[in-house]
């Protein structure tokens, strides 16, 4: 039975034959497996591709051990760390550029992004750290997914979105990441139907960016707190804390010595009790402005 592969498969096969490094070979094999037709006539071919992929993955592990290359570590900044994932050319880099101050290279050829890219998103007086994860899903990048607070999964509506979602969820499940908080962003689309778990966006024209930002914030299930020095306006950016946090939690977040020198705090909000004095045990609420007084 003939393979009947399309141009994407043969382009990936050509990249494989021209590959100089083990990582390039792995990238090309991933693309070959993704694009090869799945029928009885390709069973042997798919088995061979998986065998070669396994071989090169083992070689890559050995190479990295020899080189003592450190794992990708990105220190968390802002209210939360959010990772963006998706299949190659789904629009991840364009989305990162649209949401943040990042300037990531964008090209139509596959696997443009080789390493995680970082940008800071500002929304609702808060800063969020966004990280684009390369579609190769190497172990260093997967480590970032384990430590992040939320995953934004980009689905290209110009391709089979359901297939992309299935493949990406399988990658997450294989790496024990399927229980992470996930937002689905359908890119290049204006129609999402009634599915409230999907946000329709167009990263190129920046359509749907405000809705996606708000979805990110609400999915994190945090509260926003403003710190304030006496006789000064509230500090911006604000701080994000877990629901149920107290003045003591806020004091520790600002400076480790604040708890030791703490006298009292004043809470400013929209209630009739605005400006009242409270102690370290006071439970904070969303949008509270907290003025801490110390010795």
N, C-alpha and C positions, 0 to 999 in steps of 0.2 A: 504494500500500500504506500503511495507517495506521501511525502511529508506535507507538501503544499504550504510551506512557510511563506510569510509575507515579507515585505522589504525591511521591516523593523528587525526581524530575526537575522536576515543576512547582513544588515548593517552592524549588528552586535557581533556576529560571527567574524566579520572583517576586523572589528576593533579587537577581538580576542586574538586573532592571528598576528596583529600588529602590536599587541601589548608588550611593554618592556618590564613592567613590575608585576609582582604577585597581586597587589591590590587592583591593578588595572584588569588583570585576568579575571579576578573575582567579580568586579563590576560588570564586565562583559558577559560572564557566565550567568549572572543574575538576570541580565536583560534577555539573554537567549532563552532561559527557562521561562521567563515571563511571557515571551512572545511566540514561543513554539506552539503550534496547534496541539491540542490534547485529544488524541484519538488512538486507536489500537496500533496504527502504523507508526506512531512516534514513541511508543513505550520504551524501546531499546535506546533511542536517542536521548530521551529524557533521563533514563537511568544512567547513561554515560555522562550526561551533563552534571547530574547530581554527584556522581562519583568523582569527576574532575573538580567540582566545587569543594567537596569535602577534602580532597587532597591539598588544594591550594590554601584552604582555610588553616589546615594543620601546618603547612609551610609558613604561613603568615605569622602564626603564633610563635613558631621557632625563631623567625626573623626578629620579631619584636622583643623576644626574651634576650636575644643576642645583642640587640642594639640598646637595651635598657631604656627604651623610650617611655617616658612617663605617661600615665593615662590622662585623658582629657579631663581637666578639673576646672570648673568655672565657679568662682565664689559667688554665692547668692547675694543679690543686691535688690533693693526696693521692697515692695509689698509682697511679691511672690515671684517665683521662677516658673516660667511657662515655656514648654517645648513645643515647637511646630514640626509635625511630621507629615509625610505624604509620599506618593510615588514620584519618580523622576519627572520633571517638567510639569508638575501639578500647579505650580505658582507659589511655592513656599518662599522663595527669595523675594518675589514681588510683594508678597504679603508682609514679610518682615520689613521691607523698605517702606511700605505704605503705613505701617503701624508705628514705626520707630524712627530713630535718627541714624539707622544703619545704612550703609551704601554697599550692598552685596552685589557682586557680579551676576548679571542675568544673561543667559544665552539659550537658544533653542535646542542645542545639542544636549543629550542626557548627561546626568551626573556632573553638572557644572560646579556644584558645591561639594568640596572634598572634605572640609573640616567644619565643625559647628561654628555658626556665625551668631553674634550677639548684638542686640540693640535694646534700648530702654524706651518703653511706651509710657506716655503720660496720660492719665485719665482720671477725672473726678478728684483732682488734687493728689493723686497717688502715682507712684512710679512702679512699673512692672518690668522685670527682666525677661525678654523674649529670646529664645535660642532656636535657631533653625538646625534641625538634625539632618545630616546627609542621607540620601536615599539608599546608600550602601548598607546602613544599619550595622556598622562595625561595632565591636565590643566597647571601644572607648565611648562612642556616642550613646550606646545603649545604657551605659553607666549613668549618663546625665538624665535619661528618662526615669531611672529608678529614683533619683533624688529630687526631681522637679515636683512642683505642687499641682500642676495641671498640664494636660496634653491637648493641643489643638490639632485635629486631624483634617488636613486639606484634601478635598475630593474634587477632581477635575471633572466638571459636568460635560465637557466635550468628549470624554471617554466614558467607559462603563463605570459609573460611580459605585454601584453595588459591588462590583468585582474588586475595585480598589479597596473599599471598606473591608471586604472579607479578607483580602490578602494582608492588609495592614493589621487587622485584629488578630490574624493568625500569628503574625510576627510578634505582636505584643503578648499573646497567650504563650507562645513558645518560650518567651523570655520572662514569663511570670509578671507581666505588666498590664494584663487585661483588667485589673481591678482599679487602676488609676482613674482619676477623674478625667473625662474626655469630652471635648466639644467638637462637633462635626461642622466644618465650614465648607459649603459647596461653592467652589470657585467658578467664575465665568457663568454665573446663573442668576436669574431674576425670579425664578419660581421654585419654591421648596415644598409646596403643598402644605399639609396640616401637621407635619412632623416638627414638633417644638424643639426637638433635640438638635435640629440642623439650622444653621444660620446661612442665609444666601448672601454671597458677596461677589464682588468683582474687584480683585486686588489691583488690577491695572488702572481702573478708573476710580478706585477708592470708594466704590459703592458698598454700603453695608459695614463700613469700618466702625461707626459709632455703635451700631447694634452688636457687633462682635466684641468690642471693648466692654460694653455693659454686660454681655453674656459671660465674659471672662471674670469680671468682678463678682457677679452674683454666684457663679459656680464655685468660687473659692470659699464662700460662706464665712467671710471675715467681717469685722467691723472697722470703720474708719475713725481714727482719733486724732485730734489736733493737739499738739503740745504748745504751750505758751509761757513766755517769761513774764513776770510782773511788769505792768505798765508798757507792754509791747504787744504788737498784733500777733495773731496765731501763726505758727510756723507752717510753711508750705515747702516741700511736699508733706502731706500728713503721714501718719503711721497706720499700718494695718495690723490688727491683733485678732486673736481667736475670740469667738463669742464666749462671754463669761469671764473675760480678763478683768483684772482689778487695777487700781492705781499703782499698786506695787509692781505688777507686771509691766506697766508703762514706764515706771521709774527705772526699772532694770534695763528696759529697752533703750532708754535715752542715755543713761550712764550708770555704771555699776555702783558708783559711790552715792547716788541719789537716795537710796534706801537708808544708808547709814546716817545721812545728814537730814533726812526728811522731817519736816515739822507738820505741815498740813498741805492740802491741795484745795483749790477752788474749781468747781465745775460750772462751766457756762454752757447752756443749751436753750432750747425753745420752751422749756417748762417754767412754771411760776417759781420754781426753786433755783433758778439760774443764779450762780454766784455763791452758792452755799459752800461752807467748809466741809471737807470729808477727810477720812484717814486712808491708810494704805489698803484697807480691806474693801473699800467702796468698789462695787461692780460697775464697770463702764458700759455705756450704750453708744450705738452708732451716731457719729457726728458730734460727740461730746468734745468740748474744748477744755483742756486740763492745764491749770496754772499751778505748778509745783513750787512750794516754798520750802527752803532748806535753811539750816543754821549758817 
